[in-house]
Amino acid sequence: MTQTGREPSDLPYFTDDDKFIPRWLADDIRADYNFVTHEKSGEIYVYNDGIYEPRGKVVIEDEAQKRLKDFARQHHINETVKIIKFSTYEKPEKFDNPEHKIAVENGFLDPENRELEDFSPDKIHLTKINAKYDPEADCPKIKEFLSEILPRKI
């Protein structure tokens, strides 16, 4: 019991006899976040705003600490990180953008057909261009510049 009068079993990550179950905490964190782990490097990525960022381990540790409160122990946190890491491995080629799409502020742009699709945690992208795609946008200065340096009309 802690100074607050709470028992570990008051939290949903402990059994009635106060045994910590790291899978329960890992599942709870994974319900709120999407993670992928690079199979070769072991880096854990977390999905944020359309792309995966290489700060998954930090997010898991922070969330575990918050959720375990007074009962957070380093070995509990480490076990939780390992469970998420081992359950989210992806082959290196999944990180290679095989569809050749570009992540922009408002989705995934296919540069060949200029179609925009919504972000999805099912697609692993690690970078995003800080610009929105607008198919109706006009760029008169760029068109003027290109017409001056290229032999054909744009």
N, C-alpha and C positions, 0 to 999 in steps of 0.2 A: 504494500500500500504506500502511496506517496503522501506528501504533506497535504495534498488536495483531497485526500480520502478516496482516491480512485484506485481501482485494481486494473491490471493489464487486461483482464477478461471483459472490462467495460468497453474495450475497443474491438472492432470486428476482425482483427488480425490475430487474436489470441483465443485459445480454447478455454473452456471453463476452468481448467487447471493451470491457466496462465502460460501455456506453451505457445510460442510464436510460430505462426505458419506463414513463411515468406511468400508462398504462392498466392495467398489471399490478398496480401498487400500489393504484390505485383499485378494481379488481375484488376484490382481497384484502380491502380495508377494507369494501367493500359486502357481502362474504360474511358479515361479522360484525355489520353495522348496516343499518338501513333508513333511507333519507333521502328527503325530498321537498323540492323547491325551489319557492317561490311564484313563479310566472311573472312577475308584475308587480313585486314588491318585490325579488326576487332573494335573499330570506332562505332559508337552508338550515336545514331542521328535521331532527332525529334522533328516531327512535321510542324511547321509553323508558316502560316500565310502562303501556302502553295508550294513550299520547298522544304527539303530536309536540311536541318542545321546540325553541325557536329557538336552539339552540347547536350546530347541525350543523357549521358551519365550524370551531369550536373542537375538536370531536371529531375531525374529519378531520385537522386540523393536528397534534393531539396523537398520533393513531395513526400518521400518516406519520413524525413525528419518532421515535417508538418503534421503528417497523419498519425505518427506514433507518439507525438507530443512528449510527455515526461518519460515514456517508456522506450524512446529511441536509443538504440545501442548500435555502435559501429558495425558489429557483426550482423545485426538485423538488416541494416542498410546494405551492406555488402552482399548478403544473400539475395536480397531483392533485386539489386543491380544485376547479379549473375543470372537470375531466372529470366529477367526481361532480355538480357543480352542473348542468352542461349536460345530463347524462343523466337528471336526476330532476325536470325541470320539470313542474309541474302547474298547470292553469288556476286562477285565483282562486276560481271557484265550487266547486271541490273542497274548499276550506277553509271553506265555509259551512254544513256539517252539514245537507245536504239531507234526510236521513232524520229529523231532529229528535230524535235520540237523545241521552241524557245519559250522559256517561262518569262512572261511580262507581267506587269502589275495586275492585269485583269484576266489572266488565264494562260493557257498554253497555245502558242501561235505556231501553226504549221506554215513555214515560209514558202512552201511550194504552191499551196492552194489558197493561202492567206485566210484560212479558217481558224477561228478561235474556239477552244474548248475550255470548259470549266476546270479549275484545279481539282485534283483528286489525290488523296494520300496513297492511292494504289500506284501512282506514277512517281518514280524516284527522280527528282531534280534537285540539284545542290546549289544552283545559282539562279538568279532572276534579274532581268534587266529592269532598271528603275524607270520604266516608261509604260504608258498604256497604249495598247493597240487600238487605233481608230481607223477603220477602213474608209471613212468619209473624209478624213483629214486631207487638206491640200497643203502642199509645201512649195509655194511659188519661188522662194529664194533658192531652194535646192534645185528645182527644175530649171531655173535660170542659169545657175552655175553649171549644171550638167549639160545644158544646151550649148554652153560656151566651150566646154572641153571635149564633148563627144561629137562624133561626126553625124549622128542621126538625131531626128527630133524625138523628144520624149512626150 
